[in-house]
Structure formats: C-alpha cells, structure tokens
Amino acid sequence: MPHPPLRIFDSPCKSVCRIDDRLGWCIGCKRTRAEIKAWSTASEVEKERILDLVAKRRAGEEEMLSGARSL
C-alpha cells in the first residue's frame, strides 16, 4: 500500500521507545535499532522500504493477537 509523501522530518516514532528483544523491534514504531538509527539519513526510497516493513510487522502482530483472542 503506498504511503503518503514523507517530509524530511517525518518519522514513524510513537514516543514509546522500547525494543522487544523477542521480536527485535520497538514496541511503538515497529522499527529495528538499525532502522531507527538509519532513519535520519535514509533516502526516500529507503524510508518507504522501512515503512513497508513496519506495516507488515504491525499486520503480523494484529493477526497473532486476533488468533489468540479466538482461543
């Protein structure tokens, strides 16, 4: 799914900065440490790639949670 155009200062940060060691990414923004570190210097193409990965991680978590609720 295409993302809205990014401005240089945009970030997916949710100000809930804690890495879940089991998953390997932040519980707020769903980025890995490397993605968080690279964000400020990443190209628009790289930011789009990161946002696509974030969307997949979010969807995967929602799928896991909905499956757990049905048990």
C-alpha positions in Angstrom: 0.0 0.0 0.0 1.5 3.4 -0.9 2.4 5.7 1.9 1.6 9.4 1.9 4.6 11.5 0.8 7.2 12.0 3.5 8.6 15.2 4.7 12.2 15.2 5.8 11.3 15.4 9.4 8.6 12.7 9.4 9.2 9.6 11.4 7.1 6.6 12.4 8.1 7.1 16.0 5.2 6.8 18.5 7.3 8.0 21.5 7.0 4.5 23.1 10.7 3.7 22.7 11.4 0.2 23.9 12.9 -2.7 21.9 11.2 -6.0 22.4 14.1 -8.4 22.5 11.9 -11.4 21.4 10.8 -9.6 18.3 13.8 -7.4 17.6 12.0 -4.1 17.1 10.5 -1.2 19.0 7.0 -1.9 20.5 5.9 1.6 19.5 7.1 2.2 15.9 8.0 -1.4 15.0 11.4 -0.4 13.7 14.6 -2.3 14.5 17.5 -0.5 16.1 19.3 -0.3 12.8 16.2 1.2 11.1 15.8 3.8 13.8 19.5 4.7 13.6 19.4 5.0 9.8 16.1 7.0 9.6 17.6 10.5 9.7 20.0 9.9 6.8 17.9 7.4 4.8 16.8 8.2 1.3 13.1 8.5 0.5 13.3 5.0 -1.2 14.8 3.5 2.0 12.2 5.2 4.2 9.5 3.7 2.0 11.1 0.3 2.4 11.2 0.7 6.2 7.6 1.8 6.3 6.6 -1.3 4.3 8.4 -3.5 6.8 6.7 -1.6 9.7 3.3 -2.2 8.1 4.0 -5.9 7.7 5.1 -6.2 11.3 2.0 -4.4 12.6 -0.2 -6.7 10.5 1.6 -9.7 11.8 1.1 -8.6 15.4 -2.6 -7.9 14.8 -3.0 -11.3 13.2 -1.3 -13.0 16.2 -3.4 -11.1 18.7 -6.7 -11.9 16.9 -5.8 -15.5 16.7 -5.0 -15.5 20.5 -8.4 -13.9 21.2 -10.3 -16.7 19.4 -8.8 -19.4 21.6 
